[in-house]
Amino acid sequence: MENLKISTFQGYLYWENVDKNLQNITTRLTGIREKTDLIILPEMFSTGFSMEAEKLAEPMGGKSMEWMRTTAEQYDCVVCGSLIIKDEGNFYNRLIWMRQDGSYECYDKRHLFAMAKEHLPYTPGGKKLIVELKGWKICPMICYDLRFPVWLRNAEHAYDLLIIIANWPERRSAHWRTLISARAIENQAYVIGVNRVGHDGNEVYHSGDSTCVDPMGNIVYYKRDEEDLYTFTILAEEVKKTRRALPFLADADDFRIV
């Protein structure tokens, strides 16, 4: 494992306006002043958290994925975020892990937020994604997944970094901050949560609270209420040191979702 340079974008998302969101993010990313390994965008970064899947869904390889491909190539890094995707007749809240060579991996959100009726238009996923970058094993997840520790359980050190991309409302921001810290400590991994800011089309306010927490629960980065593009480094030795000093995952109960 090498140290990993990460750029997070806590953005305002223009409601159901793909072109305006892609234009805004393109402009904001010009603020990256140093070589980065990974750019992380919020959940449904091209539309906001909309249930209008029929109207907004793109096919695999559509406009937003092509934007991800060209952006990854331009910045010579991985770009990560989720989109509304239609695939084989079903709609998905699908995270795309886009590499600079145009290859990609996908994760479909498993836990659909029934309180917002997300389970009605969208089909849940059932398979975790573990990707590798500079020796790091990385597990990207989406928003509501954060509340389910069994699904996120770091069995057999499956990952070193957990990523949560979200449209998480301000009214439950205390839950967001607490759960991210808990997931970092209990799984002895870095956790990065990237949220949006501003009101959505339903007048729900999002305060952002994007953050990075190290395996000991220390805050590496935190930002509230404003759009923010921030680049920081996570340290391989912090993961190794924590697991050497506190090897409690070896005593964990042997259960998992399959």
C-alpha positions, 0 to 999 in steps of 0.5 A: 500500500502507498499513501493515497491522494483523494479529492472530494467534491461536496457539491450543490446539485441542480435538481434533475438537470444533468447538463448543469450539474456536469458543467458545474462539476467540470468547472469546480474540478479545475480547482484541483492543483495537485496530482490526485489518485481519486475524485469522489462525487456525491450520490446521483451527482448528475440529477440529485436524489430523484425518484423520476427514474423513467425520465432521468435514467441513462443507459450504461455508457451514456452522457454522464458515464462518458463525462466520467470517462473523459474526466478520469482521463483528463485528471489521470485518476479514478472518478467515483459517483452514482448515477440513475441507470437503466439496464436490461429494463430495470432502474438502478442507483448505480455507483460507477468506479471509472478508471483513467483507461476507460475501464470501470466497475459498478455497485448497485445500492443494496439498501433502498430508502423506503421513506423516500419510496426509493424502493419503488422505481429502483432495483436493489443490488446484492453484491459488494464491490471491492476495488484496488488502488495503489495497493488499497482495498476499497469498498464503495457504498451508497448513502442508506447503506451506512446504517447497516453494519452487517453489510459493511462488516470488514470480514477478514480485512476485506477493505482498507477504505470504506467510501460512502457517497450520499444525499443525506439530509441535514435533519439527520446529520448527527446520525451521519457523523456518528455512524461514519465514525463508528464504521471507521472504528469498528472496521479499522479502516478509513471511512470517507463520506461525501455528501451534497449541500443545499436544498433539493427539489423537494425542499429538503436541506442538505448540510454536507458534513462530508468527512474523512475519519481514520481507523482510530476515529480521528477526523482528517477532514470535515466540511459543512454547508458550503460547496467544497473541493478538498484534496488530502492524503490518507496514510497506509501506515495508519491502517497497519499501525491500528491493526497491529496495536488493536487486533480485535478484528481477529476476535470478531463474530463470524457472520456475513451477508452472502 
